[in-house]
Amino acid sequence: MRDARGNVVFFGAAGPDGFTPPILLTTEVRTLAAVESRNPFAIEVSYGSARASVAVTVAEAGDLVVAVPVGAPPALVAGLAVATLASASLAGILAVERSRYALLAMFLPLYSRLSKDKVLENYNRGRVYEYIELNPGTHFNAVLAALGMNNGALVYHLEVLQKEGLVASRQEGMYRRFYPRGTEMPPLLENGTTEAQLRVLKAIQEMPGITQKELARFLGLRQSTLAYQIDRLGAVGYIASEKRGRKVHYMAKRGGT
């Protein structure tokens, strides 16, 4: 493993499980003149005569898997690229969640399939999975705000969880929604509204000013599930909310289906 200046920062062999011990890296070097970045790092892995290399920008602690083609011609091996997309020309694209998620996902690697325990061994990935389990149907920005992660790291962990079959997702309107494995996604109607959301909307129409706690009791839904339905109905402009004291009350807007 070499830094951007060509200095060797790590040389060693993987263990029987194919993993190396944790590596401590410094991403910046202070000189008399300035602070120089050591990114990107070049990683080369070999197994017998087979080799694979990847360049990666290190932004935070995490796992990196480099797939070495064995018994086949060398192929393209993609590496983790937690990139900082700061170009002004991309600012408008990255402001939209759907575009940001799709664009950042293009930089993610191919990797070998891991066991569930190994996948969730990473601390931040485990946090992402737990949040989705507790908030089925959550979207990218909600996870980002709740866990305080950066865009690239969150996209990487979500892609790993999806490729390992622990999480599923689909586009619902302007958001990509994430569901834990085994959760049945609500069916989508023609206008993108689910049957569950229509139940919530109908209840709010019949009982204007109802609170979320009262709705959950009336409909027999968990608070986390109901919060998602309300969030979705508010995003598409079907309901409005009004805070009175410590409680939030919901009303249907005119034109709601």
C-alpha positions in Angstrom: 0.0 0.0 0.0 1.5 3.4 -1.1 0.4 6.9 -0.5 0.0 9.6 -3.2 3.8 10.4 -3.0 4.7 6.8 -3.6 5.8 6.0 0.0 5.0 2.5 1.3 2.6 2.7 4.2 1.8 -1.0 4.6 3.3 -4.3 3.5 2.1 -7.6 4.8 0.1 -10.8 4.4 -3.6 -11.5 5.0 -4.6 -14.0 7.6 -6.4 -17.3 6.9 -9.8 -15.5 6.6 -8.4 -13.2 3.9 -8.3 -10.1 6.1 -5.3 -8.1 7.3 -5.1 -6.7 10.8 -6.4 -3.1 11.2 -4.2 -0.5 9.6 -3.7 2.9 11.1 -3.2 5.6 8.4 -2.5 9.3 8.6 -4.2 11.1 5.6 -2.2 14.3 6.0 1.5 15.2 6.5 2.5 18.6 7.9 5.6 20.1 6.4 7.4 23.4 6.9 5.6 24.8 3.9 2.1 23.4 4.2 -0.1 20.4 5.0 0.0 17.8 2.3 -2.6 15.2 1.6 -1.6 11.5 1.3 -4.7 10.6 -0.6 -5.3 8.7 -2.8 -3.7 5.5 -1.6 -2.7 2.8 -4.1 -3.4 -0.8 -2.9 -2.0 -3.9 -4.7 -3.0 -7.4 -3.6 -1.6 -10.6 -5.0 -2.5 -14.3 -4.7 -0.1 -16.5 -6.6 0.2 -15.1 -10.0 -3.1 -13.2 -9.8 -3.0 -9.5 -8.9 -5.4 -6.7 -8.4 -4.9 -3.0 -7.6 -7.1 -0.2 -6.6 -6.8 3.5 -5.7 -8.9 4.7 -2.8 -9.4 8.0 -1.0 -9.5 7.5 2.7 -12.0 9.7 4.6 -12.8 7.8 7.7 -12.4 4.4 9.4 -13.9 1.5 7.4 -13.4 -1.8 5.6 -12.0 -2.2 2.1 -12.3 -5.5 0.1 -10.2 -6.0 -3.0 -11.3 -8.9 -5.1 -8.4 -10.8 -6.8 -9.5 -12.8 -9.9 -8.2 -16.4 -9.4 -8.0 -18.7 -12.4 -9.3 -16.2 -14.8 -7.8 -13.4 -17.0 -7.2 -10.1 -15.1 -10.4 -8.1 -15.1 -11.5 -4.7 -14.0 -11.4 -4.5 -10.2 -13.2 -1.5 -8.8 -12.2 -0.1 -5.4 -13.9 1.9 -2.7 -13.8 5.5 -3.6 -15.3 7.7 -0.8 -14.9 10.8 -2.9 -15.4 14.4 -2.0 -17.6 15.8 -4.7 -17.1 19.5 -4.3 -17.3 20.7 -7.9 -19.7 23.6 -8.4 -21.1 22.0 -11.5 -22.3 19.1 -9.4 -23.9 21.1 -6.6 -27.3 21.2 -8.2 -27.3 17.4 -8.9 -26.1 16.5 -5.3 -28.8 18.7 -3.8 -31.4 16.2 -4.9 -31.3 13.0 -2.8 -32.1 10.6 -5.6 -29.4 12.0 -7.8 -26.8 12.1 -5.0 -27.4 8.5 -4.0 -27.3 7.3 -7.6 -24.2 9.3 -8.4 -22.2 8.3 -5.3 -23.2 4.7 -5.8 -21.3 4.6 -9.1 -18.0 4.8 -7.1 -18.6 1.7 -5.0 -16.6 -1.5 -5.4 -17.2 -5.1 -6.4 -16.5 -7.4 -3.5 -16.8 -11.0 -2.4 -19.9 -12.1 -0.5 -19.5 -12.1 3.3 -21.4 -13.7 6.1 -24.0 -11.6 8.0 -21.8 -11.4 11.1 -18.8 -10.3 9.0 -20.9 -7.6 7.2 -22.3 -6.2 10.4 -18.9 -6.3 12.1 -18.2 -2.8 11.0 -19.5 -0.4 13.7 -21.0 2.2 11.4 -22.6 -0.5 9.1 -24.2 -2.1 12.1 -25.6 1.3 13.1 -27.1 1.8 9.6 -28.7 -1.7 9.6 -30.1 -1.2 13.1 -31.6 2.2 12.2 -33.3 0.7 9.1 -34.6 -2.2 11.2 -36.2 0.3 13.6 -37.4 2.6 10.9 -38.5 0.5 7.9 -39.1 2.7 4.8 -36.6 5.3 5.9 -34.8 7.3 3.2 -31.2 8.3 2.6 -31.3 11.8 4.1 -33.1 10.6 7.2 -30.3 8.0 7.9 -27.7 10.6 7.1 -29.1 13.1 9.6 -29.8 10.5 12.3 -26.3 8.9 12.2 -24.2 11.9 11.4 -22.3 10.1 8.6 -20.8 11.6 5.4 -22.5 10.9 2.0 -19.8 8.5 0.6 -19.6 6.3 3.7 -23.3 5.9 4.0 -23.8 5.1 0.3 -21.0 2.4 0.7 -22.6 0.8 3.7 -26.1 0.8 2.2 -24.7 -0.8 -1.0 -22.9 -3.5 1.1 -26.1 -4.3 3.0 -28.2 -4.5 -0.2 -25.7 -6.7 -2.0 -25.6 -9.0 1.0 -29.4 -9.2 1.0 -29.8 -7.7 4.4 -31.6 -4.6 3.1 -33.8 -3.9 0.1 -34.7 -0.6 -1.4 -37.0 1.0 -4.0 -37.7 4.4 -5.4 -40.8 6.0 -4.0 -41.4 9.4 -5.5 -38.4 11.6 -4.8 -36.9 9.3 -2.2 -35.3 5.9 -2.2 -36.7 3.9 0.7 -34.8 1.2 2.6 -36.4 -1.8 4.2 -34.8 -4.6 6.3 -34.8 -8.1 5.0 -38.1 -10.0 5.5 -40.2 -6.8 5.6 -43.0 -6.8 3.1 -42.9 -3.5 1.2 -46.3 -1.8 0.9 -47.8 -2.0 -2.6 -47.6 1.2 -4.6 -50.7 2.7 -6.3 -50.6 4.6 -9.6 -49.9 7.9 -7.9 -47.1 6.5 -5.9 -49.1 6.4 -2.7 -49.2 3.1 -0.8 -52.4 1.5 0.6 -51.1 2.1 4.2 -50.6 5.8 3.5 -54.2 6.0 2.1 -55.4 4.5 5.4 -53.5 7.1 7.4 -54.8 9.9 5.1 -58.4 8.7 5.3 -58.2 8.7 9.1 -56.8 12.2 9.2 -59.5 13.4 6.8 -62.2 11.9 9.1 -60.5 13.2 12.3 -58.8 16.5 11.6 -56.4 17.6 14.3 -55.6 14.0 15.4 -52.1 13.4 16.9 -49.6 10.8 15.8 -50.1 8.9 19.1 -53.9 8.8 18.6 -53.4 7.7 14.9 -51.1 4.9 15.9 -53.7 3.6 18.5 -56.6 4.0 16.1 -54.8 2.2 13.1 -52.8 -0.3 15.2 -49.5 0.8 13.7 -46.1 1.1 15.4 -44.9 4.7 15.9 -41.9 4.3 13.7 -44.0 2.9 10.8 -46.6 5.6 11.2 -43.9 8.3 11.3 -42.8 7.2 7.8 -46.3 7.2 6.4 -46.9 10.7 7.8 -43.5 11.9 6.5 -44.4 10.6 3.0 -47.9 12.2 3.0 -46.5 15.5 4.1 -43.7 15.3 1.4 -46.3 14.9 -1.4 -48.5 17.7 0.0 -51.5 15.6 1.2 -51.4 16.6 4.9 -50.3 19.6 7.0 -49.2 19.7 10.7 -49.7 22.2 13.4 -47.9 22.2 16.8 -50.1 23.1 19.8 -48.1 23.1 23.0 -46.1 19.9 23.1 -48.3 18.0 20.6 -48.4 18.0 16.8 -51.8 17.8 15.2 -52.4 16.7 11.6 -55.0 17.9 9.0 -55.6 16.9 5.4 -55.0 19.5 2.7 -57.5 20.2 0.0 -56.8 18.2 -3.1 -55.5 15.2 -1.2 -56.5 11.9 -2.7 
